[in-house]
Amino acid sequence: MSGELSPIDKAKFVAARQAAEFVESGMRVGLGTGSTAAWLVRCLGEKVREEGLRIKGVPTSTRTAELARDVGLEVISLDEAKWLDLTIDGADEFDTELSLIKGGGGALLQEKIVATASDQMIVIADAAKEVRMLGGFPLPVEVIPFGWQSTQALVEEILISMDVMGRQATMRMNGDRPFVTDEANHIIDLHLSRIGNPRQLSMVLNQIPGVVENGLFIDICDKVVIGHSDGRVEVRDINEGTVTESQLDFVEDENLFRDI
């Protein structure tokens, strides 16, 4: 029942529901990872069941793949799809230029590969994810396990010359062991507080041996769909320079809420 949702979940839901309207039958769609993207997958599953929508979904993590299959979506690999019409995913932060920090859920590598193999990327988020300057959310950096401590030391060294406020780097843990990504790598989280030049930082980080990818998504996102707890939805298109607003109503007997 929608009345049982927290305000933040209501905002995520309306953003996901609005974004689902961009998906048309016949599309190959990248499916993001995280709590907001999970709402999108549920909304698409509803459209498959009730409206006959037919799409092929390319998930960005094993847990997204499991959810997609559970709600009735056809799941294929990116190699099978070769190229995608659209990717819809969440973000941990986005700024006015639609640059993003992603990877809080640990799937940044697959997320970036899928997003850049798409004609268009749409980000769905609640209003709290918008920031004036990136960096408040820790920046994930995916590294290979071999020599990760040396890699972390190199990352910390380059941060000295970067336009950032903080320089703490910590290994992401899963209990008492390092977190392991779907590609069997680790993640180092950078607590930077403020990133003055995201493009420069992204390029420099990816030059460090042992770094696989970082969570800065620059010039990848085309639209952001921002949800609010009162049902308002704002869509910003960076390419068209447009901003549109709409109002979505909650339906109390919504099937999407049955497992919440």
MOHU-V932983 format. One record per residue. N is the residue number from 1. RES is the residue in three letters. OMEGA is omega in whole degrees, 0 to 359 (none if undefined). Layout:
# MOHU-V932983
((N;RES;OMEGA) (N;RES;OMEGA))
This chain:
# MOHU-V932983
((1;MET;183) (2;SER;180) (3;GLY;180) (4;GLU;181) (5;LEU;173) (6;SER;177) (7;PRO;181) (8;ILE;178) (9;ASP;175) (10;LYS;179) (11;ALA;179) (12;LYS;182) (13;PHE;183) (14;VAL;175) (15;ALA;180) (16;ALA;181) (17;ARG;178) (18;GLN;181) (19;ALA;180) (20;ALA;180) (21;GLU;177) (22;PHE;183) (23;VAL;180) (24;GLU;178) (25;SER;181) (26;GLY;182) (27;MET;167) (28;ARG;193) (29;VAL;173) (30;GLY;183) (31;LEU;185) (32;GLY;182) (33;THR;178) (34;GLY;187) (35;SER;180) (36;THR;178) (37;ALA;178) (38;ALA;175) (39;TRP;179) (40;LEU;180) (41;VAL;178) (42;ARG;179) (43;CYS;178) (44;LEU;176) (45;GLY;177) (46;GLU;180) (47;LYS;176) (48;VAL;183) (49;ARG;190) (50;GLU;184) (51;GLU;179) (52;GLY;178) (53;LEU;179) (54;ARG;179) (55;ILE;171) (56;LYS;183) (57;GLY;175) (58;VAL;183) (59;PRO;181) (60;THR;177) (61;SER;179) (62;THR;181) (63;ARG;174) (64;THR;178) (65;ALA;180) (66;GLU;180) (67;LEU;181) (68;ALA;178) (69;ARG;181) (70;ASP;183) (71;VAL;172) (72;GLY;178) (73;LEU;173) (74;GLU;184) (75;VAL;175) (76;ILE;178) (77;SER;177) (78;LEU;178) (79;ASP;177) (80;GLU;182) (81;ALA;183) (82;LYS;178) (83;TRP;186) (84;LEU;175) (85;ASP;190) (86;LEU;168) (87;THR;176) (88;ILE;186) (89;ASP;175) (90;GLY;177) (91;ALA;176) (92;ASP;174) (93;GLU;168) (94;PHE;180) (95;ASP;185) (96;THR;178) (97;GLU;183) (98;LEU;165) (99;SER;189) (100;LEU;157) (101;ILE;178) (102;LYS;177) (103;GLY;177) (104;GLY;177) (105;GLY;175) (106;GLY;184) (107;ALA;189) (108;LEU;183) (109;LEU;178) (110;GLN;180) (111;GLU;182) (112;LYS;178) (113;ILE;182) (114;VAL;182) (115;ALA;182) (116;THR;175) (117;ALA;184) (118;SER;174) (119;ASP;185) (120;GLN;172) (121;MET;175) (122;ILE;177) (123;VAL;175) (124;ILE;186) (125;ALA;169) (126;ASP;188) (127;ALA;182) (128;ALA;181) (129;LYS;180) (130;GLU;181) (131;VAL;176) (132;ARG;180) (133;MET;180) (134;LEU;172) (135;GLY;177) (136;GLY;174) (137;PHE;180) (138;PRO;181) (139;LEU;179) (140;PRO;174) (141;VAL;181) (142;GLU;183) (143;VAL;176) (144;ILE;182) (145;PRO;183) (146;PHE;176) (147;GLY;186) (148;TRP;180) (149;GLN;175) (150;SER;177) (151;THR;179) (152;GLN;179) (153;ALA;178) (154;LEU;178) (155;VAL;180) (156;GLU;180) (157;GLU;182) (158;ILE;180) (159;LEU;180) (160;ILE;183) (161;SER;181) (162;MET;179) (163;ASP;179) (164;VAL;182) (165;MET;179) (166;GLY;182) (167;ARG;181) (168;GLN;178) (169;ALA;182) (170;THR;174) (171;MET;176) (172;ARG;184) (173;MET;171) (174;ASN;189) (175;GLY;180) (176;ASP;180) (177;ARG;177) (178;PRO;175) (179;PHE;180) (180;VAL;180) (181;THR;177) (182;ASP;179) (183;GLU;178) (184;ALA;176) (185;ASN;176) (186;HIS;177) (187;ILE;172) (188;ILE;179) (189;ASP;180) (190;LEU;182) (191;HIS;192) (192;LEU;180) (193;SER;180) (194;ARG;177) (195;ILE;184) (196;GLY;182) (197;ASN;184) (198;PRO;182) (199;ARG;179) (200;GLN;181) (201;LEU;180) (202;SER;181) (203;MET;182) (204;VAL;180) (205;LEU;184) (206;ASN;175) (207;GLN;183) (208;ILE;177) (209;PRO;182) (210;GLY;176) (211;VAL;179) (212;VAL;181) (213;GLU;177) (214;ASN;187) (215;GLY;174) (216;LEU;178) (217;PHE;185) (218;ILE;179) (219;ASP;180) (220;ILE;183) (221;CYS;179) (222;ASP;180) (223;LYS;170) (224;VAL;177) (225;VAL;187) (226;ILE;180) (227;GLY;177) (228;HIS;186) (229;SER;179) (230;ASP;178) (231;GLY;177) (232;ARG;179) (233;VAL;178) (234;GLU;178) (235;VAL;178) (236;ARG;180) (237;ASP;185) (238;ILE;182) (239;ASN;181) (240;GLU;183) (241;GLY;184) (242;THR;174) (243;VAL;178) (244;THR;180) (245;GLU;177) (246;SER;181) (247;GLN;177) (248;LEU;178) (249;ASP;175) (250;PHE;177) (251;VAL;189) (252;GLU;181) (253;ASP;183) (254;GLU;180) (255;ASN;182) (256;LEU;185) (257;PHE;188) (258;ARG;181) (259;ASP;180) (260;ILE;none))
